[in-house]
């Protein structure tokens, strides 16, 4: 790690002068200030306010990046991770990047300034490493442990812990196909390639047409109204499913009589009587615990399994049922028109 003392030695100046220059003191000439700032950038200097961290080379802080902390699924994983961290005498620095990652670079720089020991990317949208070259360069150069938790990471060779989304998609689609549905509507843009592959695999196994694709609740309802053959809807999340339920009702579509709806997550209010949503449960407690134990091993330089998955379950409630018309193919699989 580059220190003020190192910069001072490189430039033949005193540490006090370097400190004043980096803090924009008027006592330092513009020429000297620029020379110091250029050298600091060259040596990859990051300010660090934690004296203990400088001495031990460990801040005992973990940067935790999410898109938003208000969704129940995100909040529950974060709570479990935070409790595990506290029990092991670690703190968390929370970064909320937003849906479009507009604050990602600023928050990442803050993590570096706080000298975090590791970073967890617990995102609810797909993270593409090619869009964050600064981040990838820095973590590679510094050998900073980074773990992806819960959501897909593409174009970045980062260890991952999460739900087996392919299996979750497969079992939800398979259930609808087994009870007689033939035309399904599935999410596409807002989900991982793993989950999309699960939907497609189920349709191929049961020899039905490839699903229709829609993501937002308004798009889902529009497709259902336009394509009367759709009788099964699989949503990207429980929040999306609950919004779709309300819109379907507003448009005179009965659930599950006309259309069956399945969510994904099993957030706490999915089981409430007013929703009683059939959904794929993502087990947040073991996921949060697995995320912390894995990042701790990475901090300690221990070997880890690169990709670790927790198996999901399908929870049947009141938003799914058999379609009105069913048929069977030559393999005896029950399908519907």
C-alpha positions as CSV (number, residue, x, y, z in Angstrom):
1,X,0.0,0.0,0.0
2,X,1.3,3.4,-1.0
3,X,1.7,5.8,2.0
4,X,2.4,9.6,2.3
5,X,5.9,8.6,3.4
6,X,6.5,6.7,0.2
7,X,5.3,9.7,-2.0
8,X,7.6,12.0,0.1
9,X,10.6,9.7,-0.6
10,X,9.8,9.6,-4.3
11,X,9.7,13.4,-4.6
12,X,12.3,14.3,-2.0
13,X,9.8,16.3,0.0
14,X,8.7,16.1,3.6
15,X,5.6,14.0,4.6
16,X,4.0,17.1,6.0
17,X,4.3,18.9,2.6
18,X,2.8,15.8,0.9
19,X,-0.1,15.8,3.3
20,X,-0.8,19.5,2.9
21,X,-0.6,19.2,-0.9
22,X,-3.0,16.3,-1.0
23,X,-5.5,18.2,1.2
24,X,-5.4,21.3,-1.0
25,X,-3.6,23.6,1.5
26,X,-3.0,27.2,0.2
27,X,0.4,27.0,1.8
28,X,1.5,24.8,-1.1
29,X,2.2,26.2,-4.5
30,X,0.1,25.0,-7.4
31,X,3.2,23.5,-9.1
32,X,4.1,21.4,-6.1
33,X,0.5,20.4,-5.5
34,X,0.2,19.1,-9.1
35,X,3.5,17.3,-8.8
36,X,2.3,15.6,-5.6
37,X,-1.1,14.7,-7.0
38,X,0.5,13.2,-10.2
39,X,2.9,11.1,-8.1
40,X,0.0,10.0,-5.9
41,X,-2.0,8.9,-8.9
42,X,1.1,7.1,-10.4
43,X,1.6,5.2,-7.1
44,X,-2.1,4.4,-6.7
45,X,-2.3,6.3,-3.4
46,X,-5.6,6.0,-1.6
47,X,-6.3,8.2,1.5
48,X,-6.8,6.1,4.6
49,X,-8.2,7.6,7.8
50,X,-7.9,4.5,9.9
51,X,-4.7,4.5,11.9
52,X,-5.3,1.0,13.1
53,X,-5.8,-0.2,9.6
54,X,-2.5,1.3,8.5
55,X,-0.7,-0.5,11.3
56,X,-2.4,-3.9,10.8
57,X,-3.1,-3.6,7.1
58,X,-6.6,-4.7,7.9
59,X,-9.6,-2.4,8.6
60,X,-11.9,-5.3,9.5
61,X,-14.4,-3.6,7.2
62,X,-16.3,-5.3,4.3
63,X,-17.8,-3.2,1.5
64,X,-21.3,-4.4,0.8
65,X,-22.7,-3.1,-2.5
66,X,-26.4,-3.4,-3.5
67,X,-28.8,-1.6,-5.9
68,X,-31.3,-0.9,-3.2
69,X,-31.7,-2.0,0.4
70,X,-35.5,-1.6,0.6
71,X,-36.6,-4.8,-1.2
72,X,-37.3,-7.5,1.3
73,X,-35.1,-10.1,-0.4
74,X,-32.0,-7.8,-0.4
75,X,-32.6,-6.6,3.1
76,X,-32.9,-10.1,4.6
77,X,-29.6,-11.3,3.0
78,X,-27.9,-8.1,4.2
79,X,-29.2,-8.6,7.7
80,X,-27.9,-12.1,7.9
81,X,-24.6,-11.1,6.4
82,X,-24.3,-8.2,8.8
83,X,-25.0,-10.3,11.9
84,X,-22.4,-12.8,10.8
85,X,-19.9,-10.0,10.3
86,X,-20.6,-8.6,13.7
87,X,-20.2,-12.0,15.4
88,X,-16.8,-12.2,13.8
89,X,-15.8,-8.6,14.7
90,X,-16.2,-7.2,11.2
91,X,-18.1,-4.1,10.2
92,X,-19.9,-3.3,7.0
93,X,-19.7,-0.3,4.7
94,X,-22.9,-0.2,2.7
95,X,-23.0,1.2,-0.8
96,X,-26.3,1.8,-2.6
97,X,-25.6,2.0,-6.3
98,X,-29.1,2.4,-7.7
99,X,-30.8,0.5,-10.5
100,X,-28.5,1.8,-13.2
101,X,-25.2,1.6,-11.2
102,X,-25.0,5.4,-11.5
103,X,-23.2,5.7,-8.1
104,X,-21.0,2.6,-8.4
105,X,-17.6,4.2,-9.2
106,X,-18.0,6.8,-6.4
107,X,-19.0,4.1,-3.9
108,X,-16.2,1.8,-4.9
109,X,-13.7,4.7,-4.5
110,X,-15.2,5.2,-1.0
111,X,-14.6,1.5,-0.2
112,X,-10.9,1.9,-1.2
113,X,-10.6,5.0,0.9
114,X,-12.0,3.1,3.9
115,X,-9.4,0.3,3.1
116,X,-12.1,-2.4,3.2
117,X,-10.7,-5.9,3.4
118,X,-13.1,-7.3,0.8
119,X,-16.2,-6.4,-1.2
120,X,-19.5,-8.2,-1.7
121,X,-21.6,-7.4,-4.7
122,X,-25.2,-8.3,-3.6
123,X,-27.0,-6.9,-6.6
124,X,-30.5,-7.5,-8.0
125,X,-29.5,-6.7,-11.6
126,X,-26.9,-8.3,-13.8
127,X,-23.4,-6.9,-13.3
128,X,-21.3,-6.8,-16.5
129,X,-17.6,-6.5,-15.8
130,X,-16.9,-4.9,-19.2
131,X,-18.9,-1.8,-18.1
132,X,-16.7,-1.3,-15.0
133,X,-13.1,-1.4,-16.3
134,X,-11.9,0.8,-13.4
135,X,-13.3,-1.5,-10.8
136,X,-11.9,-4.6,-12.5
137,X,-8.4,-3.0,-12.9
138,X,-8.3,-1.9,-9.3
139,X,-9.4,-5.1,-7.7
140,X,-7.0,-7.1,-9.8
141,X,-4.1,-4.8,-9.1
142,X,-4.8,-4.8,-5.4
143,X,-5.7,-8.5,-5.2
144,X,-8.8,-7.3,-3.3
145,X,-11.3,-10.2,-2.5
146,X,-14.6,-9.6,-4.3
147,X,-17.6,-12.0,-4.0
148,X,-20.7,-11.9,-6.1
149,X,-23.8,-12.8,-4.0
150,X,-27.3,-13.6,-5.3
151,X,-27.2,-12.2,-8.8
152,X,-25.5,-12.9,-12.1
153,X,-22.0,-11.5,-12.8
154,X,-20.9,-11.6,-16.5
155,X,-17.6,-10.9,-18.1
156,X,-15.9,-11.0,-14.7
157,X,-14.2,-14.0,-13.2
158,X,-15.6,-13.5,-9.7
159,X,-16.5,-16.2,-7.1
160,X,-20.3,-16.5,-6.8
161,X,-22.7,-17.7,-4.1
162,X,-26.4,-17.8,-4.8
163,X,-29.6,-19.7,-5.5
164,X,-29.6,-22.3,-8.3
165,X,-31.7,-20.0,-10.5
166,X,-31.7,-22.5,-13.4
167,X,-33.3,-25.1,-11.1
168,X,-35.7,-22.5,-9.7
169,X,-36.9,-21.6,-13.1
170,X,-37.1,-25.2,-14.2
171,X,-39.2,-26.4,-11.3
172,X,-41.6,-23.5,-11.6
173,X,-42.1,-24.0,-15.3
174,X,-42.2,-27.7,-15.0
175,X,-45.0,-27.5,-12.4
176,X,-47.2,-25.5,-14.7
177,X,-46.5,-27.9,-17.6
178,X,-47.2,-30.9,-15.5
179,X,-50.7,-29.7,-14.5
180,X,-51.6,-28.9,-18.1
181,X,-50.4,-25.5,-19.2
182,X,-48.8,-25.2,-22.7
183,X,-48.1,-21.6,-23.4
184,X,-46.0,-19.8,-20.7
185,X,-44.9,-16.2,-20.3
186,X,-41.5,-15.7,-18.7
187,X,-39.1,-12.9,-17.8
188,X,-36.1,-12.3,-20.0
189,X,-34.1,-9.0,-19.6
190,X,-34.2,-8.7,-15.9
191,X,-33.0,-12.2,-15.1
192,X,-29.8,-14.2,-15.3
193,X,-29.0,-16.4,-18.3
194,X,-29.1,-19.3,-15.9
195,X,-32.8,-18.7,-15.1
196,X,-33.7,-18.1,-18.7
197,X,-32.1,-21.4,-19.6
198,X,-34.2,-23.2,-16.9
199,X,-37.4,-22.0,-18.4
200,X,-36.3,-23.0,-21.9
201,X,-35.1,-26.4,-20.7
202,X,-38.5,-27.2,-19.1
203,X,-40.4,-26.2,-22.3
204,X,-38.1,-28.4,-24.4
205,X,-38.5,-31.4,-22.1
206,X,-42.3,-31.2,-22.3
207,X,-42.3,-30.4,-26.1
208,X,-44.2,-27.2,-25.8
209,X,-43.5,-23.9,-27.7
210,X,-40.7,-21.6,-26.4
211,X,-42.1,-19.2,-23.8
212,X,-43.4,-15.7,-24.6
213,X,-41.1,-13.1,-22.9
214,X,-42.0,-10.0,-20.9
215,X,-40.5,-8.4,-17.8
216,X,-42.5,-5.5,-16.4
217,X,-46.0,-6.0,-15.0
218,X,-47.5,-3.8,-17.6
219,X,-45.8,-5.8,-20.4
220,X,-47.0,-9.0,-18.8
221,X,-50.6,-8.0,-18.8
222,X,-50.4,-6.6,-22.3
223,X,-49.1,-10.0,-23.5
224,X,-51.8,-11.9,-21.6
225,X,-54.5,-9.8,-23.1
226,X,-53.1,-10.0,-26.6
227,X,-52.2,-13.7,-26.6
228,X,-55.2,-15.6,-25.2
229,X,-53.2,-18.9,-25.4
230,X,-51.0,-17.8,-22.5
231,X,-52.3,-19.5,-19.3
232,X,-49.1,-19.6,-17.2
233,X,-47.1,-16.5,-16.1
234,X,-43.7,-16.8,-14.4
235,X,-42.4,-13.5,-12.9
236,X,-38.9,-12.3,-12.2
237,X,-39.8,-11.5,-8.5
238,X,-42.6,-11.6,-6.0
239,X,-42.9,-7.8,-6.3
240,X,-43.4,-8.1,-10.0
241,X,-45.9,-10.9,-9.6
242,X,-47.9,-9.0,-7.0
243,X,-48.1,-5.9,-9.2
244,X,-49.1,-8.1,-12.2
245,X,-51.9,-9.7,-10.0
246,X,-53.4,-6.2,-9.4
247,X,-53.2,-5.2,-13.1
248,X,-54.6,-8.5,-14.2
249,X,-57.6,-8.1,-11.9
250,X,-58.1,-4.5,-13.1
251,X,-58.3,-5.9,-16.7
252,X,-60.8,-8.6,-15.8
253,X,-58.4,-11.5,-15.9
254,X,-59.0,-14.1,-13.1
255,X,-56.2,-15.7,-11.3
256,X,-55.8,-18.7,-11.3
257,X,-59.0,-19.4,-13.3
258,X,-57.8,-17.7,-16.5
259,X,-54.1,-17.4,-15.8
260,X,-51.7,-19.0,-13.2
261,X,-49.0,-16.7,-11.8
262,X,-45.8,-17.7,-10.1
263,X,-43.3,-15.4,-8.4
264,X,-39.7,-15.7,-7.4
265,X,-38.1,-15.0,-3.9
266,X,-40.9,-15.8,-1.3
267,X,-40.7,-12.4,0.3
268,X,-42.5,-12.1,3.7
269,X,-45.8,-10.9,2.5
270,X,-46.1,-13.3,-0.5
271,X,-47.9,-15.7,1.9
272,X,-50.5,-13.1,3.1
273,X,-54.1,-14.1,2.3
274,X,-54.6,-11.2,0.0
275,X,-51.8,-12.5,-2.3
276,X,-51.3,-16.2,-1.4
277,X,-48.7,-16.2,-4.1
278,X,-47.2,-19.4,-5.5
279,X,-43.5,-18.8,-5.7
280,X,-40.0,-20.1,-5.7
281,X,-38.3,-19.6,-2.4
282,X,-34.8,-18.3,-2.2
283,X,-33.4,-19.3,1.2
284,X,-31.9,-16.0,2.5
285,X,-30.6,-17.3,5.8
286,X,-28.2,-19.9,4.4
287,X,-27.3,-17.6,1.6
288,X,-26.3,-14.8,3.9
289,X,-24.3,-17.2,6.0
290,X,-22.6,-18.8,3.0
291,X,-21.7,-15.4,1.6
292,X,-20.0,-14.3,4.8
293,X,-18.2,-17.6,5.4
294,X,-16.9,-17.5,1.9
295,X,-15.7,-13.9,1.9
296,X,-14.0,-14.6,5.3
297,X,-12.1,-17.5,3.7
298,X,-11.1,-15.2,0.8
299,X,-9.8,-12.5,3.3
300,X,-7.8,-15.2,5.1
301,X,-6.3,-16.5,1.8
302,X,-8.1,-19.9,2.1
303,X,-9.2,-21.9,-0.9
304,X,-12.9,-21.7,-1.8
305,X,-15.3,-23.3,-4.3
306,X,-15.6,-20.8,-7.1
307,X,-19.4,-21.1,-7.7
308,X,-21.7,-22.3,-4.8
309,X,-25.4,-22.8,-5.1
310,X,-28.3,-23.2,-2.7
311,X,-31.2,-25.3,-4.0
312,X,-34.6,-23.5,-4.2
313,X,-38.0,-24.8,-3.5
314,X,-41.4,-24.3,-5.1
315,X,-44.1,-23.1,-2.6
316,X,-47.6,-23.8,-3.9
317,X,-50.4,-21.4,-2.9
318,X,-53.5,-20.0,-4.5
319,X,-52.3,-18.3,-7.7
320,X,-51.8,-21.5,-9.7
321,X,-54.2,-24.2,-11.0
322,X,-55.0,-26.4,-13.9
323,X,-56.0,-24.7,-17.2
324,X,-59.5,-25.3,-18.5
325,X,-58.5,-27.4,-21.5
326,X,-55.7,-30.1,-21.3
327,X,-54.3,-32.6,-23.7
328,X,-51.6,-35.3,-23.6
329,X,-48.8,-36.1,-26.1
330,X,-47.5,-39.5,-27.1
331,X,-45.2,-39.6,-24.1
332,X,-48.1,-39.2,-21.7
333,X,-47.2,-35.7,-20.6
334,X,-50.3,-33.7,-19.8
335,X,-50.3,-30.4,-21.7
336,X,-52.9,-27.8,-22.7
337,X,-54.2,-26.0,-25.7
